[in-house]
Amino acid sequence: MARPFSPKIITANALIQGDVIYLTESDTWTGDLQHARVFTGEDTANAHLAKAVAQADQAVGVYLTDIDVQNGVLVPTHFREDFRKTGPSNYAHGKQEQVTHV
Amino acid sequence: MYKYNDFDTNFVAERNAQFRAQVTRRINGNLTEDEFKPLRLMNGVYLQLHAYMLRVAIPYGTLNSHQMDQLAMIADRWDKGYGHFTTRQNIQFNWPSLTDIPDILDALADVEMHAIQTSGNTIRNVTADHFAGAAADEIDDPRPYAELIRQWSTDHPEFQFLPRKFKIAVTGSEHDRAVTRAHDIGLRMVRRDDQIGFEVIVGGGLGRTPMIGKVLRDFLPINDLLPYLEAVVSVWNILGRRDNKYKARIKITVHENGIEAIRDQVETRFAELRPTYDGIDQALLQDIKLAFAKPAFKSAPTDGFDVAYLNDPIFRSWVDTNVAAHATQGYAIASISIKAHGQTPGDATADQMRVIASLARRFGHDEIRISHEQNVILPHVHKSDLPQIHAELKTAGLGTANIGLISDIIACPGMDYCALATARSIPIAQQIATRFDELKLEHDIGHLQIKISGCINACGHHHVGHIGILGLDRAGVENYQITLGGDATETAALGTRVGPGFSADDILPAIERLVFAYLDLRQSGDETFLQTYRRIGIEPFQTALYDPQDTHAHAAE
């Protein structure tokens, strides 16, 4: 039996700045995880993944990753994604400085 | 130090112009990411977790003050005001935008620096003893040989698409400060009768499959250096496995084929290559050596140093810990720790870089070194200047007296920055350093090297740490394995894994238990952690880690 599809978002790094970005409902990119589109169906996710990969002028290293939705708040399921949404732990740099939109 | 000639200047300028055009073509859509990625990697540009990272080579760890000032300018203008010095004598900028990198490369070229071959399957930045040219135990300055190798290996047409990356380290002293036995090729200078040559060590490396290098030639005359290196790399270029990147490094080639078979092939290839070297390389070496002539050392009294040493306990502690013997009477080698307790190992702010540059210019014959241990060295300082140097370092937050102590931790960037990492390294290093500073124990503990890597690629050299810490992802949780008994010196050894790993919350208490066990078990204050470990073995430390009640019982007996 196929594994059930867990909720996912699409993420990448921005081509120019290299910062972490997420695909939105309108297939554009945001730096804010809370504005990411959550995919609950595999076919839809893969279709939008293909669209996201095609935006090579904006995004690098596009991939799907698991997400939890807790009371409407998007929460990464893995610590790597948690660090990506925040920034490094040794300095208040990256997203903890400011949320950028692309 | 070596000065670029017209060829060097034009070569770097041309490469930078090519890269500027490549960036433009990538942004315009004329290059795909798959096409662009190998091009950016050839120029030291990685895409990490939060941003691009630019890795800049500091050949054999040598800088002058002008270069250090320029690194500070780059950090301020195009990054976030700091740089990270690495275990391979590079500096990394963690936050450049892609469009700024061509300008950064031009700024580097202005001070004769570049990022070429700091990534990719090529011969990487050649590293050397950070006390080179100054150490009291040195046979000869290894840097001219390292520069000769740099010139030979840069853009070498045969070696641009090797099976994997290839790292060479050179030391000129009996005491190995360059971790030569953990490199693809380690060159250890030796003297036979009246002749200087190299012991050639091959097939060392850390990473997924750690190995201590094996002696390929016990004495290689200087005149044979380049053809012999070319023979080694060309044999590996043919034999090295390209079917599996995890088995591609020369350490696996040596392991699978045996050192004797490799030696036979290398000697055969060397016999073919040797006649093609008609002496130009040796003429070049002689020119290079002129560029590394010793500074004009001064002769001056050291009374001021003696008075400060007697009367200022903070200065005395710093001298005892951070200052090493120099080959010249009245001079010393001063190590500047960029491991202030609780700070990120290897990071220096732009302001700190400028302070170091100023000290080098005024007191250090304009020479600076970067160590693989992620510290900065003023290799030539007169003892009479040390009190002033120390005072200025303290003001800049650079006066930490911890070289070789438990808080002088090597740590890779880990998952705070690195896209390959499986766990964080930096916070673990910060916690350990802070804790042992609070306990005011590190000088009593003495020489103890902790090395932390955030993944099995082992950029933090954990395998050769007296205490090694490896961060892993265990079922979605950071987990830290401990190895004991590693050694990065001429008595190189790989550490032994002590048992199951610890969570991020439990690793600091675990290290504390290990260190307290050592303090209980050592025969005297002079017996180092490594000596104690070698005398009593791993079991008492396993007990301390996993069955601490027994440790307390023994300690009470």
Chai-1 contact restraints between the chains, C-beta under 6 A:
chainA,res_idxA,chainB,res_idxB,connection_type,confidence,min_distance_angstrom,max_distance_angstrom,comment,restraint_id
A,N13,B,L47,contact,1.0,0.0,6.0,A-B,restraint_1
A,I16,B,S97,contact,1.0,0.0,6.0,A-B,restraint_2
A,I16,B,L98,contact,1.0,0.0,6.0,A-B,restraint_3
A,I16,B,T99,contact,1.0,0.0,6.0,A-B,restraint_4
A,Q17,B,S97,contact,1.0,0.0,6.0,A-B,restraint_5
A,G18,B,L47,contact,1.0,0.0,6.0,A-B,restraint_6
A,G18,B,A51,contact,1.0,0.0,6.0,A-B,restraint_7
A,G18,B,Y52,contact,1.0,0.0,6.0,A-B,restraint_8
A,A56,B,E33,contact,1.0,0.0,6.0,A-B,restraint_9
A,D57,B,G29,contact,1.0,0.0,6.0,A-B,restraint_10
A,V60,B,E33,contact,1.0,0.0,6.0,A-B,restraint_11
A,H78,B,G476,contact,1.0,0.0,6.0,A-B,restraint_12
A,F83,B,M415,contact,1.0,0.0,6.0,A-B,restraint_13
A,R84,B,L49,contact,1.0,0.0,6.0,A-B,restraint_14
A,G87,B,H50,contact,1.0,0.0,6.0,A-B,restraint_15
A,P88,B,D416,contact,1.0,0.0,6.0,A-B,restraint_16
A,S89,B,D416,contact,1.0,0.0,6.0,A-B,restraint_17
A,S89,B,P427,contact,1.0,0.0,6.0,A-B,restraint_18
A,N90,B,T344,contact,1.0,0.0,6.0,A-B,restraint_19
A,N90,B,D416,contact,1.0,0.0,6.0,A-B,restraint_20
A,N90,B,I426,contact,1.0,0.0,6.0,A-B,restraint_21
A,H93,B,K80,contact,1.0,0.0,6.0,A-B,restraint_22
A,G94,B,H50,contact,1.0,0.0,6.0,A-B,restraint_23
